[in-house]
Amino acid sequence: MRRSSLIRPLRALLLVVALAGSVTAAGGRAPQADLVTAVAVAGATDDDPIFPGGTFAYALTVGNDGPSEATDVIATATLPHGVDFVFSRGEGCTAAGRKVTCGPARVLAPGAAVSWDFTVRLRPSYAGTGADLALVATSGSRTADPEPGNDAARPVHPVVTAPQTSLSVTRDGPTITVSNGGPSTAAHASIEHPVPASWTCVATPGSSCGAASGEGTLHTTGTIAPGGTLTYTLSGTLEDTPAAVLTVTPPDGVTDTTCSPSCTASRADE
């Protein structure tokens, strides 16, 4: 193949690239939009803390510092372990596993901002102050960003207060049922019965007995999820002590609306 036959197509390609460059230069620089992301919480602040099992909202705001319009703007966030996505108003945000995606906003003008919010539930069994529940969020668009370093928001975490439980106990002959109306899990509630007996314990899913069975005086603990129960079945010389009282005491540090400082059941209550 002759050398000139290779050079001519190459020159033509270079000419096309040069022309494209001149068009870009004539029309100015490619569009750029500097996005800035912020996160806020509602219903889980110092003035209004959240309890385990309660719901609160995250709000994601994306601003466009220009100089150009931003197209197809989205915000994404990774939920911390301990909270679960519940819903978002309209079609604002969706969740896939721990990742939440909000948007897109088709066009965001310079100087404008767009916000999305979504509701999450703090797990009923969560134990902590909320400091380990920081939400990490960032934003992006189809438009080039001249300062991508500010696309990620400053992490924000909810403020968590003491668990709130609603314990109760009933007795039907040798069967004693301890229930929790929630909304928080009652972790390590105390269950005591003064009469020596053989006993067994069965827990509903999500709850757990401190021990599945035992002999002698009942002195144990159990964890009861919201809506859950622990059912104890006693056997022995119970008929001789009809007034023996079973006592349930909420865990330390828990606010209980129905069983404070404790609640009881006896054969005399039947």
N, C-alpha and C positions, 0 to 999 in steps of 0.2 A: 504494500500500500504506500502511495506517495505521501511525503511529509505534508504537502500543501493541503491534501484532503483531510488531514487531522486538524490542521491549524484553523481552517475556515469555520468548522462547527464550534471550536473553542472560542474564537473571536465573537461569534454570534451569541454564545452563552454569556460571555462577559458583558456584551452590549446590553442584553436583557437585564442583567443584574444592575448595571449602571443606571439604566433607565428607571428601574424600580426604586433605586436609591434616590434618584432625583425627584421622583414623585413624592416619596416620603418626606424628603427635605422641603419640597414645596408646600406640602400639607401640614408641616410641623411635626413635632415628636409624637410617638405613639401615645394613646391615652394612658394616664396613670391616675390611680385613686388610692390615697392613703387611708386604709381602714383602721379604726381604733375600736377595741372591744372592752366592754365592762359587764360585770356580773353583780347582781344584787339578790338578796333573799327577802321574802315577805312571810311573816308568821313564824319566824325563828330568830328573833333578835334579842338583844339585852332587855328591851322593854316588853317583848312578847315571845319568850322562849318556847320551844317545842318539847313535848314529852315523847318518849318512845311509843310508837304506834300511832302518832298524830301525823297530820299532813301539813306541808308548807309549800311555798312556790319559789322557784328560781326565775329571775328575769335576765335575759341576755339582750344587751343593746349594742348595736354596731353603728358607729358614726363614720361618715365619709369626710375626711379633711381635704379632699380634692387632689389635684386641680380638676380632674375629669369626673364624669359620671362613672359609677361602678355598676356593672351588670351581673345579674345572677348572684346576689350576695347571700351567703349562708353563714350560720354560726353552728359550731359543733362543740359538744361538751362530753366529758367522760364522767359518769356518775361514780361517786365514791362508794365503796362497799359499805353497806349499812343503810342506804336509801334505795328505793325502787320507784321507777317511773309509774305514774298513775294515769294522767291524761294531759292534753294540751287543748286549749280552746281553738275551735275551728280546725284548720289544717296547718297550724303553725309549726308544731314540732312532732317528730316521731322518734321512737326508740327501737334500737336493735341491740339487744344485750345491754351492755353498760353505756353504749354510745347513743347520744341524743343529737339529732340533726334538725335545725330550724331553718325555714325558708324553702326556696329562695325568694328574695325580693328582686324582682326583675330589673328595676332601675333604681339606683340611689344617687340622688343629685349631690353635688358638692355642698357641704354645710348641713346636709340632712342626716337623719338617723332613723333606724328602724329597731323595734323591740319585739321580742317574743317572750312568752312566759309559759312555764309548764309546772304541773303539780307533782310532787313526790311524797312518798310515805317513809317516815323513819321506822325502821324495823322495830317491832315491839320488844325484841330481846336486846336491843342496843344498850350498851352500858358505857357511858362516857360523857364528856362535856360538849362534843361536837367539833373539837379542834382537829380531829383526824378525819373530818368529813368535808374537806375543802373541795370545791368544784373547780375543775380545770376546763377553760373554754377558750376557743379561738375562732377567728373568722377568715373568710376568703371570698374571692369573686373571680370572674373571668378577666377582669381588668388588672393589668400589672400594678403591683403595689411598690412604690418607691421606698417605703420604710416598713418591711415585714416584721421588724422587731416588736412593733406595738400591736400586732394582730392578736396576741395572746393576752387575755384579761388577767388582772391581779386575782389570785385565788380568794374566794370568799367561803366561809363556812357558817353553818347554822349554830345557834346557841341552844343547848339542850338542858332541860331542867330534869328534876327527879321523875322516875317512872310513876304512872298513875294506874292503880289497880282497883278492882272491885271484887273482893273475895267474899265468899259465903260458904256455909257448911250446913248440910242437912243429914239427918239420921233416920233410917228405916230399919228397925231391928238391928241386926248385926252389920248392916251396910251403911257406911258413912261416905258421903260424897262432898268433896271440896271443889268449888267452882271459882272461876275468875271471869268476871264480865269485862275485863280489860279497862282501857285500851292497851296497857303495857303488860308485858310478861311479869309474873310474880316469880322471881328467881330465888329459890331456897327459902320458901315460906316454911314456918315451923308448924308441925302437926304433933299434938300430944294427947295421949289417953292414959289415965292413971291405973287402969285395971290390967293386970297381967293376962295376956291372951296370945293365941296364935293369930297372925294376921297376914293378909296378902294385899298387894296394891296393884291396880291396873290404871294406866294413864292413856288418855286419848292422844292421837298424833300431835306432835309438837310440844307435848308436856312430858314430864318424866318423874318417876318415883325416886326418892332417895335410896330406897331399897325395895325389891320386889316382894319380900316377905320377911317375917321375923317372929321371934318368940319373946314373951314378956311384955313389960310396959312399952306402949307405943311412944317412941320419942324419936322423930325423924324429920326430915325436910323433903320438900318436893318443889318442882318447878312447874307452874301452870300457865300455859299460853292463853291469850285472850280467847274466850269461848271454850276453853278446855276444862277438863275435870281430872281429878284423881279419885278413884273409888277404892276404899278400904273395906275389906270384909274381915270381921273379927269372929273368933270362935273361942269357946272356953266357958267359964262360969259367969257369963255376963248377966244372966237373969237374976243373979243374987245382988247385983249392984245397978238397979235401974236408973239411979240418979247420977251415975258417973258421967262426968262431962268431958267431951273432946274439945280441945282448944286449938284454934288456928290463929297464928300470929303472922302478919305481913312481914316481908323482909325489911331489914334496916334501911332507912333512907327512902322508903317508898311512901307516896301519898295514897292512902286507900280511903275511898269514899263510903264504904259500907262495913268495913271491918277494922275499926281503929279504937283502941290499940289492939284489940283481938276480937274474935267472934267464936261462939260456942254452939254445941249441940249435945243433947243427952237423950236417954230413953224417955225422960219426963217430957221432952218436947214433942214426942210422937203423937 
